[in-house]
Amino acid sequence: MPNPSNTARSVEETLYSVTEILHDGQQGFRKIGDEIKDPVLKAYFLDESLRRAEFRGELETLLREQGIHDIKEKGTAGGALRRTWGEFKVKMGGGDHTLLSTAEQGEDAAIQTYEEALANTDLPLPVRKTLSTQSAHIHASHDYVKAARDNSD
């Protein structure tokens, strides 16, 4: 029989890893939205930044329901590095294509994090459902960003 304490810890760690990547996405989309020139893409990125904040809120609610009230507000080192590298490339004249490439890399990391989270067999059904819904949105966003990048040459 599984140890309830280990199961709760496993769910907590899984949700923390996803909230961290969502924090990265929220920050990254906001920065790109501020920098990108195309007005349609600017609106998209700023909207996606808000969507990532909403997703984090949903997961933080699930964490509170699990009895966790001290929720950390931080991203990953990889996310910070991608944002810094993207800013550097733009300053060197990279433009919208560079920003879109950076965004796609961030979405690749988000997809991987969600796949790892959904592989956790300890997730209760409401958590799994929330992560699955969010993951579908992340995949669609990735495809949109990739198509925009491919068309920005």
C-alpha positions in Angstrom: 0.0 0.0 0.0 1.4 3.5 -0.9 2.5 5.7 1.9 0.1 8.7 1.9 2.9 11.0 3.1 5.1 10.0 0.1 2.1 10.4 -2.3 1.3 13.9 -1.0 5.0 14.9 -1.3 5.1 13.5 -4.8 2.0 15.6 -5.8 3.5 18.7 -4.2 6.8 18.3 -6.0 5.1 17.8 -9.3 2.9 20.9 -8.9 5.9 23.0 -7.8 7.8 22.0 -10.9 4.9 23.0 -13.1 4.3 26.3 -11.3 8.0 27.1 -11.7 7.8 26.6 -15.5 4.6 28.6 -15.6 6.4 31.4 -13.8 9.1 31.3 -16.5 6.4 31.4 -19.2 4.6 34.3 -17.6 7.8 36.3 -17.3 9.1 35.3 -20.7 5.8 36.0 -22.6 5.5 39.4 -20.9 9.1 40.4 -21.8 8.6 39.2 -25.4 5.3 41.0 -25.6 7.0 44.2 -24.5 9.8 43.8 -27.1 8.1 42.2 -30.2 7.2 44.7 -33.0 4.3 42.9 -34.7 1.1 44.2 -33.0 -0.8 40.9 -33.3 2.0 38.9 -31.8 2.5 41.6 -29.1 -1.2 41.1 -28.0 -0.8 37.3 -28.2 2.3 37.3 -26.0 0.8 39.6 -23.4 -2.4 37.6 -23.3 -0.4 34.4 -22.9 1.5 35.9 -20.0 -1.8 36.4 -18.2 -2.9 32.9 -19.1 0.2 31.5 -17.5 -0.6 33.5 -14.3 -4.1 32.0 -14.4 -2.6 28.5 -14.8 -0.3 29.1 -11.8 -3.3 30.3 -9.8 -5.2 27.1 -10.6 -2.2 25.0 -9.4 -1.7 27.0 -6.3 -5.3 26.4 -5.4 -4.7 22.7 -5.8 -1.6 23.0 -3.6 -3.7 24.8 -0.9 -6.3 22.0 -1.1 -3.4 19.6 -0.4 -2.7 21.6 2.7 0.4 23.5 1.4 0.1 27.2 2.1 3.7 28.3 1.7 3.9 28.5 -2.1 7.1 29.6 -3.6 7.1 32.3 -6.3 10.1 31.5 -8.5 11.0 30.2 -11.9 13.7 28.0 -13.0 17.4 28.8 -13.7 16.9 27.6 -17.3 14.0 30.0 -17.8 16.1 32.9 -16.5 18.9 31.9 -18.8 16.6 31.7 -21.9 15.2 35.2 -21.2 18.7 36.7 -20.7 20.0 35.0 -23.9 17.0 36.2 -25.8 17.5 39.7 -24.6 21.1 39.6 -25.6 20.3 38.3 -29.1 17.7 41.0 -29.6 20.1 43.7 -28.6 22.5 42.3 -31.1 19.9 42.9 -33.8 17.9 39.6 -33.8 14.4 41.1 -33.9 11.1 39.3 -33.8 12.4 36.1 -35.3 14.9 35.8 -32.4 12.2 36.5 -29.8 9.9 33.9 -31.4 12.8 31.3 -31.4 13.4 32.0 -27.7 9.6 31.7 -27.0 9.6 28.3 -28.8 12.5 27.1 -26.7 10.5 28.1 -23.6 7.4 26.3 -24.8 9.5 23.2 -25.5 10.6 23.2 -21.8 7.0 23.7 -20.7 5.8 20.8 -22.8 8.6 18.6 -21.3 7.7 19.7 -17.7 4.0 18.9 -18.3 4.8 15.5 -19.8 6.9 14.6 -16.7 4.2 15.8 -14.4 1.5 13.8 -16.2 3.7 10.7 -15.9 3.3 10.9 -12.1 1.0 8.1 -11.2 0.3 9.6 -7.7 -1.7 12.5 -9.1 -5.3 12.7 -8.0 -7.9 12.9 -10.8 -8.7 16.7 -10.3 -4.9 17.5 -10.5 -4.4 15.3 -13.5 -7.5 16.9 -15.3 -6.2 20.4 -14.6 -2.7 19.5 -15.8 -4.1 17.8 -19.0 -6.2 20.8 -19.9 -3.3 23.2 -19.3 -0.9 20.9 -21.3 -3.2 20.9 -24.3 -3.1 24.8 -24.2 0.7 24.8 -23.9 0.9 22.5 -27.0 -1.4 24.7 -29.0 0.6 27.8 -27.9 3.9 26.1 -28.9 2.4 25.3 -32.4 1.3 29.0 -32.8 4.7 30.3 -31.7 6.5 27.9 -34.0 4.3 28.8 -37.0 4.8 32.6 -36.3 8.6 32.0 -36.1 8.6 30.0 -39.4 6.7 32.9 -41.0 8.9 35.6 -39.7 11.9 35.0 -41.9 
